[in-house]
Amino acid sequence: MRINWSEVKIFIKPGVTDMRKQINGLTVLIQEELNHDPFSSNLYLFCNSNRRRMKIIYWDRNGFCMWLKRLEEEHKGKTEFIEL
């Protein structure tokens, strides 16, 4: 799939998201908390409490896609976080 970046908006859900949620649970958050249409061509980013796990979901013409990113520490105590 190719994403036309000129038409895509990226939304970051504020606060903490339970990373046990899968596509169905995250689309409910998009509809009820963000008041958006999950079937749009937008990307939605969710983070856990320590911002080490992130999920992105988007609608891809015939189904949802979900990416999961888990950040690992190379050396304990040397990781810097950016406040969102």
C-alpha positions in Angstrom: 0.0 0.0 0.0 1.2 3.5 -0.8 0.1 6.4 1.5 -0.6 9.7 -0.1 1.0 11.8 2.6 -0.5 15.1 1.3 -4.0 13.8 2.2 -3.2 12.1 5.5 -3.6 13.7 8.9 -1.9 12.2 12.0 -3.7 12.3 15.3 -2.1 11.5 18.6 -4.6 10.5 21.3 -3.7 12.4 24.5 -3.1 10.5 27.7 -2.5 6.9 28.4 -4.0 4.1 26.3 -4.3 0.5 27.5 -2.0 -1.4 25.0 -4.0 -4.6 25.5 -6.6 -3.0 23.2 -6.6 -4.2 19.7 -8.1 -2.8 16.5 -11.8 -3.0 17.7 -11.1 -1.3 21.0 -8.9 1.4 19.5 -11.5 2.3 16.8 -14.1 2.7 19.6 -11.7 5.3 21.2 -11.3 7.1 17.9 -15.1 7.3 17.5 -16.1 8.1 21.1 -13.2 10.1 22.6 -11.8 11.8 19.5 -15.1 12.1 17.6 -13.5 11.0 14.4 -14.3 8.5 11.7 -11.9 5.5 11.9 -12.6 4.7 8.3 -10.9 7.9 7.1 -7.4 7.9 5.6 -5.9 9.3 8.8 -3.3 7.7 11.1 -4.1 7.4 14.8 -1.3 7.1 17.4 -1.7 5.6 20.9 0.9 5.4 23.6 1.2 3.5 26.9 2.0 5.2 30.3 5.8 5.2 29.9 5.7 5.9 26.2 7.7 2.7 25.4 4.9 1.1 23.3 3.0 2.8 20.6 0.3 1.6 18.2 -0.8 3.3 15.0 -3.9 2.2 13.2 -5.4 3.3 9.9 -8.0 2.2 7.4 -6.5 0.7 4.2 -9.4 0.5 1.7 -10.6 -3.0 2.7 -9.4 -3.4 6.4 -7.6 -1.9 9.3 -3.8 -2.0 9.6 -2.0 -1.7 13.0 1.6 -1.1 13.6 3.2 -1.7 17.0 6.5 -0.1 18.1 8.2 -1.2 21.3 11.2 0.9 22.3 14.0 -0.9 24.0 16.8 0.6 26.2 20.3 -0.1 25.0 21.8 0.9 28.4 19.6 1.4 31.4 19.1 5.0 32.5 20.3 6.5 29.2 17.0 6.8 27.4 15.5 10.2 26.9 11.8 10.8 26.3 10.1 13.7 24.5 7.1 15.1 26.3 4.0 15.1 24.1 
